[in-house]
Amino acid sequence: MEYGSIEREIHVDASPEVVFEVVSSPEHMSQWWTDDADFEATPGAVGELVWGDRAQVVPMVVVNAEPPRLFSFRWCHPEGQVDDPTASLLVTFELTPSGTGTRIRLTETGFREMGWEAAKLEELYRDHVAGWDTFVPRLGEYLARLVSTR
């Protein structure tokens, strides 16, 4: 099996502007993925993603923010290495207008580059696959609820 990247794609009935806001702002991200988040959607900004009652706090660095079409960040850095772009995973949301909505293409890359031993690489890759299989549909559900109330 190839453990290089994870790709997920969904179509939502929301404009790229609304989708960009939802994938790039802490207050929205915490409604469909994390329990809390703190970051600015500005390239180079360092922030954090939080699960549980701060049980898991993961540093992240915004790589690219091009409203309303692209948002990316790096995370899963080895302890204390948030400034090393080669030692992290890259998550990218590409947003493309499609009909009356938006096609969201999520890609997570960098697994092989982390230098993990084979068993850890396979375990973490499968964990992230399961995670995105849960959270990408939640993103779509959250956007549907959000758009219906606007």
VEXRO-180248 format. One line per 2 residues: number of its first residue (from 1); their letters; for each residue x, y, z of N, C-alpha, C, O. Coordinates in nm, 4 decimals, padded with zeros to 6 digits, always signed. Layout:
BEGIN
NUM> A> X Y Z X Y Z X Y Z X Y Z  ...
REM end
This chain:
BEGIN
1> ME> +00.0833 -00.1194 +00.0000 +00.0000 +00.0000 +00.0000 +00.0873 +00.1252 +00.0000 +00.1950 +00.1281 +00.0595  +00.0388 +00.2267 -00.0671 +00.1090 +00.3546 -00.0764 +00.0681 +00.4445 +00.0405 -00.0510 +00.4667 +00.0625
3> YG> +00.1643 +00.4953 +00.1142 +00.1341 +00.5810 +00.2286 +00.1815 +00.7244 +00.2053 +00.2272 +00.7911 +00.2982  +00.1705 +00.7711 +00.0813 +00.2242 +00.9030 +00.0478 +00.1298 +01.0180 +00.0733 +00.1710 +01.1218 +00.1251
5> SI> +00.0019 +01.0010 +00.0372 -00.0914 +01.1118 +00.0541 -00.2329 +01.0592 +00.0722 -00.2646 +00.9454 +00.0375  -00.3159 +01.1451 +00.1274 -00.4585 +01.1167 +00.1451 -00.5322 +01.2235 +00.0661 -00.4994 +01.3418 +00.0754
7> ER> -00.6308 +01.1826 -00.0111 -00.7112 +01.2780 -00.0870 -00.8587 +01.2470 -00.0648 -00.9019 +01.1319 -00.0708  -00.9339 +01.3522 -00.0394 -01.0792 +01.3407 -00.0249 -01.1412 +01.4561 -00.1016 -01.0852 +01.5656 -00.1071
9> EI> -01.2570 +01.4309 -00.1606 -01.3245 +01.5345 -00.2384 -01.4736 +01.5269 -00.2113 -01.5327 +01.4189 -00.2110  -01.5340 +01.6437 -00.1884 -01.6797 +01.6504 -00.1738 -01.7305 +01.7754 -00.2442 -01.6561 +01.8703 -00.2691
11> HV> -01.8579 +01.7723 -00.2750 -01.9256 +01.8896 -00.3312 -02.0217 +01.9397 -00.2252 -02.0922 +01.8609 -00.1622  -02.0246 +02.0711 -00.2053 -02.1167 +02.1307 -00.1086 -02.1946 +02.2420 -00.1761 -02.1459 +02.3056 -00.2695
13> DA> -02.3153 +02.2648 -00.1284 -02.3990 +02.3728 -00.1808 -02.3730 +02.5006 -00.1016 -02.4603 +02.5521 -00.0316  -02.2520 +02.5491 -00.1149 -02.2109 +02.6741 -00.0497 -02.1085 +02.7396 -00.1410 -02.0368 +02.6713 -00.2140
15> SP> -02.1021 +02.8699 -00.1369 -02.0081 +02.9424 -00.2220 -01.8640 +02.9192 -00.1747 -01.8411 +02.8887 -00.0577  -01.7674 +02.9337 -00.2655 -01.6273 +02.9218 -00.2240 -01.5914 +03.0183 -00.1105 -01.5078 +02.9858 -00.0261
17> EV> -01.6539 +03.1368 -00.1078 -01.6250 +03.2330 -00.0014 -01.6664 +03.1786 +00.1349 -01.5927 +03.1917 +00.2326  -01.7841 +03.1179 +00.1409 -01.8318 +03.0596 +00.2672 -01.7452 +02.9401 +00.3056 -01.7079 +02.9253 +00.4220
19> VF> -01.7133 +02.8552 +00.2089 -01.6304 +02.7373 +00.2374 -01.4929 +02.7804 +00.2866 -01.4412 +02.7232 +00.3826  -01.4334 +02.8796 +00.2232 -01.3028 +02.9273 +00.2672 -01.3086 +02.9720 +00.4130 -01.2209 +02.9384 +00.4927
21> EV> -01.4108 +03.0468 +00.4465 -01.4280 +03.0929 +00.5847 -01.4349 +02.9738 +00.6813 -01.3761 +02.9777 +00.7894  -01.5058 +02.8696 +00.6423 -01.5261 +02.7540 +00.7296 -01.3993 +02.6702 +00.7464 -01.3761 +02.6160 +00.8545
23> VS> -01.3163 +02.6583 +00.6415 -01.1946 +02.5774 +00.6544 -01.0755 +02.6563 +00.7062 -00.9724 +02.5978 +00.7395  -01.0884 +02.7898 +00.7135 -00.9716 +02.8704 +00.7502 -00.9902 +02.9551 +00.8760 -00.9046 +03.0379 +00.9071
25> SP> -01.1002 +02.9358 +00.9485 -01.1181 +03.0151 +01.0702 -01.1402 +02.9232 +01.1901 -01.2162 +02.8267 +01.1818  -01.0735 +02.9535 +01.3015 -01.0833 +02.8686 +01.4200 -01.2266 +02.8477 +01.4682 -01.2633 +02.7367 +01.5066
27> EH> -01.3085 +02.9544 +01.4663 -01.4445 +02.9406 +01.5192 -01.5284 +02.8425 +01.4378 -01.6148 +02.7746 +01.4934  -01.5045 +02.8342 +01.3079 -01.5765 +02.7360 +01.2258 -01.5098 +02.5991 +01.2333 -01.5780 +02.4973 +01.2448
29> MS> -01.3773 +02.5960 +01.2268 -01.3060 +02.4681 +01.2298 -01.3428 +02.3869 +01.3542 -01.3522 +02.2642 +01.3493  -01.3632 +02.4571 +01.4649 -01.3965 +02.3868 +01.5898 -01.5393 +02.3326 +01.5893 -01.5790 +02.2633 +01.6830
31> QW> -01.6159 +02.3628 +01.4867 -01.7519 +02.3084 +01.4755 -01.7565 +02.1775 +01.3977 -01.8535 +02.1025 +01.4088  -01.6530 +02.1492 +01.3191 -01.6571 +02.0267 +01.2381 -01.5341 +01.9375 +01.2537 -01.5376 +01.8213 +01.2133
33> WT> -01.4248 +01.9893 +01.3116 -01.3040 +01.9071 +01.3205 -01.2458 +01.9053 +01.4611 -01.2469 +01.8014 +01.5271  -01.1960 +02.0166 +01.5068 -01.1295 +02.0220 +01.6368 -01.2299 +02.0596 +01.7458 -01.3435 +02.0967 +01.7163
35> DD> -01.1875 +02.0500 +01.8706 -01.2705 +02.1000 +01.9805 -01.2451 +02.2489 +02.0019 -01.3312 +02.3215 +02.0516  -01.1252 +02.2931 +01.9634 -01.0897 +02.4337 +01.9726 -00.9718 +02.4567 +01.8778 -00.9038 +02.3616 +01.8392
37> AD> -00.9483 +02.5789 +01.8415 -00.8355 +02.6128 +01.7555 -00.8025 +02.7597 +01.7776 -00.8889 +02.8398 +01.8130  -00.6768 +02.7930 +01.7561 -00.6329 +02.9315 +01.7695 -00.5246 +02.9567 +01.6642 -00.4126 +02.9072 +01.6758
39> FE> -00.5598 +03.0339 +01.5622 -00.4635 +03.0702 +01.4589 -00.5213 +03.1837 +01.3750 -00.6418 +03.2088 +01.3761  -00.4342 +03.2506 +01.3035 -00.4727 +03.3521 +01.2060 -00.4535 +03.2905 +01.0681 -00.3553 +03.2198 +01.0453
41> AT> -00.5453 +03.3161 +00.9766 -00.5355 +03.2617 +00.8405 -00.4418 +03.3482 +00.7570 -00.4811 +03.4064 +00.6559  -00.3174 +03.3547 +00.8022 -00.2140 +03.4348 +00.7378 -00.0909 +03.3468 +00.7185 -00.0450 +03.2851 +00.8146
43> PG> -00.0361 +03.3390 +00.5972 +00.0835 +03.2564 +00.5775 +00.1930 +03.2887 +00.6787 +00.2270 +03.4048 +00.7017  +00.2468 +03.1830 +00.7380 +00.3513 +03.1972 +00.8384 +00.3005 +03.2029 +00.9804 +00.3787 +03.1892 +01.0745
45> AV> +00.1700 +03.2229 +00.9980 +00.1147 +03.2312 +01.1338 +00.1217 +03.0947 +01.2023 +00.0886 +02.9920 +01.1429  +00.1649 +03.0958 +01.3266 +00.1709 +02.9743 +01.4074 +00.0492 +02.9722 +01.4991 +00.0133 +03.0742 +01.5579
47> GE> -00.0131 +02.8575 +01.5110 -00.1303 +02.8445 +01.5971 -00.1369 +02.7059 +01.6559 -00.0383 +02.6324 +01.6592  -00.2575 +02.6713 +01.7031 -00.2735 +02.5386 +01.7616 -00.4125 +02.4837 +01.7335 -00.5102 +02.5573 +01.7203
49> LV> -00.4170 +02.3515 +01.7251 -00.5408 +02.2763 +01.7116 -00.5561 +02.1980 +01.8411 -00.4600 +02.1386 +01.8899  -00.6776 +02.1979 +01.8971 -00.6980 +02.1398 +02.0298 -00.8111 +02.0374 +02.0251 -00.9171 +02.0625 +01.9676
51> WG> -00.7869 +01.9221 +02.0863 -00.8909 +01.8210 +02.1035 -00.9043 +01.7912 +02.2518 -00.8073 +01.7969 +02.3274  -01.0269 +01.7593 +02.2917 -01.0528 +01.7337 +02.4328 -01.0366 +01.8630 +02.5120 -01.0272 +01.9714 +02.4544
53> DR> -01.0333 +01.8510 +02.6414 -01.0143 +01.9673 +02.7277 -00.8641 +01.9954 +02.7358 -00.8012 +01.9836 +02.8410  -00.8089 +02.0337 +02.6179 -00.6648 +02.0558 +02.5996 -00.5844 +01.9283 +02.6232 -00.4655 +01.9337 +02.6545
55> AQ> -00.6516 +01.8116 +02.6076 -00.5819 +01.6841 +02.6225 -00.4801 +01.6644 +02.5113 -00.3738 +01.6062 +02.5328  -00.5131 +01.7131 +02.3930 -00.4208 +01.7057 +02.2802 -00.4153 +01.8436 +02.2146 -00.5140 +01.8907 +02.1581
57> VV> -00.2999 +01.9066 +02.2227 -00.2775 +02.0375 +02.1621 -00.1683 +02.0189 +02.0571 -00.0562 +01.9793 +02.0891  -00.2021 +02.0480 +01.9315 -00.1108 +02.0249 +01.8205 -00.0758 +02.1583 +01.7547 -00.1651 +02.2291 +01.7080
59> PM> +00.0529 +02.1936 +01.7502 +00.0917 +02.3164 +01.6816 +00.0657 +02.3044 +01.5313 +00.0744 +02.1958 +01.4739  +00.0341 +02.4166 +01.4696 +00.0171 +02.4207 +01.3246 +00.0711 +02.5525 +01.2727 +00.0788 +02.6515 +01.3455
61> VV> +00.1088 +02.5521 +01.1445 +00.1606 +02.6717 +01.0797 +00.0850 +02.6898 +00.9484 +00.0801 +02.5984 +00.8661  +00.0268 +02.8064 +00.9292 -00.0440 +02.8352 +00.8050 +00.0591 +02.8533 +00.6934 +00.1532 +02.9317 +00.7063
63> VN> +00.0399 +02.7798 +00.5841 +00.1310 +02.7862 +00.4703 +00.0779 +02.8811 +00.3635 +00.1512 +02.9650 +00.3112  -00.0508 +02.8666 +00.3321 -00.1074 +02.9451 +00.2242 -00.2517 +02.9805 +00.2565 -00.3256 +02.8977 +00.3098
65> AE> -00.2915 +03.1010 +00.2251 -00.4299 +03.1444 +00.2426 -00.4623 +03.2379 +00.1260 -00.4239 +03.3548 +00.1255  -00.5339 +03.1835 +00.0272 -00.5720 +03.2593 -00.0915 -00.7243 +03.2553 -00.1057 -00.7778 +03.1741 -00.1811
67> PP> -00.7941 +03.3436 -00.0326 -00.9399 +03.3420 -00.0409 -00.9865 +03.3711 -00.1833 -00.9255 +03.4546 -00.2500  -01.0884 +03.3082 -00.2311 -01.1638 +03.1987 -00.1699 -01.1288 +03.0630 -00.2303 -01.2171 +02.9787 -00.2460
69> RL> -01.0003 +03.0396 -00.2651 -00.9715 +02.9176 -00.3384 -00.8749 +02.8205 -00.2724 -00.8736 +02.7029 -00.3089  -00.7940 +02.8647 -00.1767 -00.6906 +02.7751 -00.1240 -00.6566 +02.8098 +00.0208 -00.6369 +02.9261 +00.0557
71> FS> -00.6502 +02.7056 +00.1040 -00.6015 +02.7217 +00.2410 -00.5194 +02.5983 +00.2740 -00.5645 +02.4859 +00.2517  -00.3987 +02.6181 +00.3271 -00.3155 +02.5036 +00.3648 -00.2385 +02.5345 +00.4925 -00.2094 +02.6495 +00.5253
73> FR> -00.2070 +02.4258 +00.5632 -00.1301 +02.4388 +00.6869 -00.0480 +02.3129 +00.7092 -00.0783 +02.2063 +00.6555  +00.0560 +02.3276 +00.7893 +00.1401 +02.2141 +00.8302 +00.1109 +02.1827 +00.9758 +00.0890 +02.2720 +01.0576
75> WC> +00.1112 +02.0522 +01.0062 +00.0903 +02.0079 +01.1438 +00.1613 +01.8754 +01.1645 +00.2250 +01.8240 +01.0725  +00.1512 +01.8198 +01.2836 +00.2178 +01.6939 +01.3206 +00.3693 +01.7081 +01.3169 +00.4403 +01.6179 +01.2726
77> HP> +00.4177 +01.8226 +01.3641 +00.5611 +01.8470 +01.3723 +00.6203 +01.7631 +01.4851 +00.5538 +01.7412 +01.5863  +00.7441 +01.7156 +01.4697 +00.8120 +01.6583 +01.5853 +00.8247 +01.7673 +01.6918 +00.8307 +01.8858 +01.6591
79> EG> +00.8287 +01.7285 +01.8150 +00.8330 +01.8235 +01.9270 +00.9333 +01.9353 +01.9018 +01.0516 +01.9102 +01.8787  +00.8848 +02.0583 +01.9064 +00.9718 +02.1748 +01.8972 +01.0242 +02.2078 +01.7587 +01.1157 +02.2894 +01.7470
81> QV> +00.9693 +02.1472 +01.6514 +01.0238 +02.1719 +01.5175 +00.9229 +02.2387 +01.4248 +00.9193 +02.2072 +01.3059  +00.8408 +02.3303 +01.4764 +00.7394 +02.3946 +01.3920 +00.8000 +02.4797 +01.2804 +00.7302 +02.5159 +01.1856
83> DD> +00.9274 +02.5113 +01.2906 +00.9896 +02.5932 +01.1868 +01.0566 +02.5097 +01.0774 +01.1200 +02.5655 +00.9879  +01.0435 +02.3772 +01.0832 +01.1033 +02.2890 +00.9830 +00.9935 +02.2331 +00.8930 +00.9243 +02.1390 +00.9318
85> PT> +00.9764 +02.2902 +00.7724 +00.8668 +02.2466 +00.6864 +00.8794 +02.1036 +00.6357 +00.7808 +02.0459 +00.5898  +00.9985 +02.0454 +00.6430 +01.0119 +01.9074 +00.5959 +00.9686 +01.8071 +00.7012 +00.9456 +01.6904 +00.6696
87> AS> +00.9572 +01.8509 +00.8261 +00.9231 +01.7599 +00.9352 +00.7789 +01.7830 +00.9797 +00.7528 +01.8104 +01.0968  +00.6856 +01.7716 +00.8850 +00.5452 +01.7919 +00.9182 +00.4585 +01.7410 +00.8035 +00.5070 +01.7115 +00.6943
89> LL> +00.3299 +01.7317 +00.8315 +00.2329 +01.6955 +00.7283 +00.1673 +01.8226 +00.6765 +00.1454 +01.9174 +00.7519  +00.1362 +01.8238 +00.5474 +00.0743 +01.9396 +00.4839 -00.0704 +01.9062 +00.4490 -00.0967 +01.8096 +00.3774
91> VT> -00.1641 +01.9863 +00.4998 -00.3060 +01.9720 +00.4673 -00.3446 +02.0887 +00.3779 -00.3191 +02.2045 +00.4111  -00.4061 +02.0578 +00.2647 -00.4461 +02.1602 +00.1687 -00.5933 +02.1449 +00.1343 -00.6399 +02.0351 +00.1037
93> FE> -00.6658 +02.2552 +00.1393 -00.8044 +02.2611 +00.0939 -00.8052 +02.3435 -00.0345 -00.7756 +02.4630 -00.0321  -00.8393 +02.2794 -00.1472 -00.8548 +02.3489 -00.2739 -01.0040 +02.3632 -00.2995 -01.0776 +02.2646 -00.2950
95> LT> -01.0485 +02.4846 -00.3260 -01.1903 +02.5142 -00.3424 -01.2154 +02.5604 -00.4857 -01.1542 +02.6562 -00.5330  -01.3059 +02.4912 -00.5536 -01.3353 +02.5223 -00.6929 -01.4856 +02.5407 -00.7091 -01.5634 +02.4539 -00.6696
97> PS> -01.5276 +02.6553 -00.7679 -01.6710 +02.6716 -00.7944 -01.7200 +02.5570 -00.8816 -01.6525 +02.5156 -00.9759  -01.8389 +02.5063 -00.8487 -01.8957 +02.3947 -00.9231 -02.0473 +02.4077 -00.9204 -02.1106 +02.3849 -00.8173
99> GT> -02.1045 +02.4442 -01.0334 -02.2481 +02.4668 -01.0372 -02.2834 +02.5791 -00.9417 -02.2264 +02.6881 -00.9478  -02.3792 +02.5510 -00.8525 -02.4190 +02.6516 -00.7536 -02.3416 +02.6366 -00.6228 -02.3695 +02.7063 -00.5252
101> GT> -02.2453 +02.5461 -00.6213 -02.1716 +02.5213 -00.4975 -02.0215 +02.5227 -00.5178 -01.9681 +02.5964 -00.6007  -01.9546 +02.4386 -00.4391 -01.8087 +02.4338 -00.4376 -01.7618 +02.2894 -00.4273 -01.8166 +02.2094 -00.3515
103> RI> -01.6591 +02.2583 -00.5053 -01.5915 +02.1299 -00.4908 -01.4750 +02.1533 -00.3951 -01.3903 +02.2396 -00.4183  -01.4722 +02.0753 -00.2874 -01.3637 +02.0833 -00.1891 -01.2737 +01.9626 -00.2110 -01.3187 +01.8481 -00.2060
105> RL> -01.1468 +01.9897 -00.2352 -01.0496 +01.8811 -00.2484 -00.9494 +01.8959 -00.1348 -00.8729 +01.9922 -00.1296  -00.9512 +01.7993 -00.0443 -00.8575 +01.7977 +00.0676 -00.7453 +01.7016 +00.0330 -00.7700 +01.5902 -00.0132
107> TE> -00.6221 +01.7447 +00.0553 -00.5060 +01.6589 +00.0358 -00.4179 +01.6720 +00.1598 -00.3933 +01.7823 +00.2086  -00.3712 +01.5584 +00.2095 -00.2725 +01.5592 +00.3185 -00.1516 +01.4810 +00.2699 -00.1632 +01.3647 +00.2311
109> TG> -00.0358 +01.5455 +00.2723 +00.0869 +01.4854 +00.2214 +00.1993 +01.4948 +00.3237 +00.1894 +01.5657 +00.4238  +00.3063 +01.4211 +00.2956 +00.4272 +01.4300 +00.3777 +00.4517 +01.3099 +00.4668 +00.5473 +01.3102 +00.5444
111> FR> +00.3690 +01.2080 +00.4581 +00.3831 +01.0926 +00.5475 +00.5185 +01.0237 +00.5321 +00.5874 +01.0004 +00.6315  +00.5571 +00.9911 +00.4104 +00.6854 +00.9218 +00.3894 +00.8033 +01.0082 +00.4304 +00.9050 +00.9574 +00.4776
113> EM> +00.7892 +01.1399 +00.4121 +00.8999 +01.2307 +00.4424 +00.9266 +01.2461 +00.5920 +01.0304 +01.2995 +00.6310  +00.8349 +01.2002 +00.6751 +00.8516 +01.2153 +00.8201 +00.9617 +01.1254 +00.8762 +01.0088 +01.1484 +00.9876
115> GW> +01.0034 +01.0237 +00.8008 +01.1109 +00.9363 +00.8466 +01.0681 +00.8344 +00.9515 +01.1523 +00.7787 +01.0220  +00.9379 +00.8099 +00.9622 +00.8891 +00.7129 +01.0587 +00.9245 +00.5716 +01.0148 +00.9340 +00.5434 +00.8954
117> EA> +00.9437 +00.4844 +01.1101 +00.9612 +00.3427 +01.0772 +00.8310 +00.2917 +01.0145 +00.7250 +00.3511 +01.0338  +00.8396 +00.1829 +00.9405 +00.7268 +00.1342 +00.8594 +00.5989 +00.1135 +00.9402 +00.4911 +00.1523 +00.8954
119> AK> +00.6091 +00.0536 +01.0572 +00.4886 +00.0251 +01.1370 +00.4220 +00.1544 +01.1837 +00.2994 +00.1655 +01.1811  +00.5016 +00.2513 +01.2259 +00.4448 +00.3794 +01.2710 +00.3847 +00.4553 +01.1526 +00.2775 +00.5145 +01.1653
121> LE> +00.4524 +00.4540 +01.0383 +00.4004 +00.5189 +00.9182 +00.2635 +00.4614 +00.8827 +00.1688 +00.5362 +00.8587  +00.2531 +00.3293 +00.8794 +00.1264 +00.2649 +00.8450 +00.0183 +00.2987 +00.9472 -00.0950 +00.3285 +00.9095
123> EL> +00.0517 +00.2945 +01.0748 -00.0460 +00.3235 +01.1813 -00.0980 +00.4670 +01.1716 -00.2189 +00.4896 +01.1751  -00.0072 +00.5634 +01.1596 -00.0489 +00.7032 +01.1552 -00.1218 +00.7364 +01.0252 -00.2171 +00.8142 +01.0257
125> YR> -00.0777 +00.6782 +00.9147 -00.1466 +00.6994 +00.7881 -00.2906 +00.6481 +00.7986 -00.3843 +00.7188 +00.7613  -00.3083 +00.5271 +00.8483 -00.4436 +00.4705 +00.8626 -00.5284 +00.5533 +00.9601 -00.6486 +00.5698 +00.9391
127> DH> -00.4667 +00.6046 +01.0654 -00.5370 +00.6899 +01.1611 -00.5862 +00.8178 +01.0930 -00.6993 +00.8610 +01.1157  -00.5025 +00.8773 +01.0108 -00.5426 +00.9992 +00.9406 -00.6482 +00.9699 +00.8341 -00.7390 +01.0505 +00.8139
129> VA> -00.6375 +00.8565 +00.7662 -00.7409 +00.8168 +00.6694 -00.8758 +00.8065 +00.7407 -00.9758 +00.8609 +00.6938  -00.8779 +00.7369 +00.8534 -01.0028 +00.7219 +00.9302 -01.0531 +00.8583 +00.9777 -01.1733 +00.8851 +00.9761
131> GW> -00.9613 +00.9431 +01.0196 -01.0004 +01.0762 +01.0642 -01.0664 +01.1562 +00.9535 -01.1750 +01.2108 +00.9730  -01.0022 +01.1641 +00.8375 -01.0609 +01.2414 +00.7277 -01.1897 +01.1767 +00.6770 -01.2799 +01.2467 +00.6310
133> DT> -01.1991 +01.0435 +00.6850 -01.3243 +00.9766 +00.6464 -01.4392 +01.0168 +00.7384 -01.5555 +01.0111 +00.6985  -01.4076 +01.0569 +00.8599 -01.5080 +01.1063 +00.9543 -01.5312 +01.2561 +00.9368 -01.6456 +01.3012 +00.9304
135> FV> -01.4228 +01.3329 +00.9290 -01.4358 +01.4783 +00.9374 -01.4704 +01.5477 +00.8064 -01.5311 +01.6547 +00.8098  -01.4348 +01.4918 +00.6915 -01.4747 +01.5558 +00.5657 -01.6277 +01.5523 +00.5504 -01.6861 +01.6539 +00.5127
137> PR> -01.6944 +01.4397 +00.5780 -01.8417 +01.4439 +00.5759 -01.8992 +01.5416 +00.6793 -01.9994 +01.6079 +00.6527  -01.8362 +01.5505 +00.7968 -01.8823 +01.6487 +00.8967 -01.8691 +01.7911 +00.8458 -01.9535 +01.8761 +00.8742
139> LG> -01.7626 +01.8169 +00.7702 -01.7454 +01.9486 +00.7087 -01.8639 +01.9771 +00.6166 -01.9210 +02.0861 +00.6210  -01.9010 +01.8801 +00.5335 -02.0149 +01.8971 +00.4439 -02.1446 +01.9194 +00.5195 -02.2251 +02.0043 +00.4811
141> EY> -02.1657 +01.8437 +00.6271 -02.2875 +01.8584 +00.7083 -02.2918 +01.9951 +00.7761 -02.3963 +02.0600 +00.7804  -02.1772 +02.0382 +00.8288 -02.1714 +02.1693 +00.8941 -02.2014 +02.2806 +00.7943 -02.2770 +02.3728 +00.8248
143> LA> -02.1427 +02.2724 +00.6759 -02.1695 +02.3741 +00.5738 -02.3161 +02.3759 +00.5345 -02.3727 +02.4835 +00.5148  -02.3795 +02.2593 +00.5225 -02.5223 +02.2535 +00.4878 -02.6059 +02.3239 +00.5954 -02.6971 +02.4000 +00.5634
145> RL> -02.5740 +02.2980 +00.7247 -02.6461 +02.3640 +00.8336 -02.6224 +02.5142 +00.8315 -02.7157 +02.5928 +00.8479  -02.4981 +02.5534 +00.8114 -02.4610 +02.6945 +00.8117 -02.5334 +02.7701 +00.6996 -02.5896 +02.8771 +00.7227
147> VS> -02.5316 +02.7147 +00.5801 -02.5941 +02.7810 +00.4662 -02.7458 +02.7891 +00.4834 -02.8076 +02.8865 +00.4404  -02.8065 +02.6875 +00.5458 -02.9524 +02.6881 +00.5630 -02.9985 +02.7943 +00.6635 -03.1155 +02.8324 +00.6635
149> TR> -02.9068 +02.8425 +00.7496 -02.9443 +02.9428 +00.8494 -02.9092 +03.0846 +00.8050 -02.9428 +03.1810 +00.8738  -02.8430 +03.0979 +00.6923 -02.8010 +03.2321 +00.6443 -02.9076 +03.2947 +00.5594 -02.8901 +03.4064 +00.5107
REM end
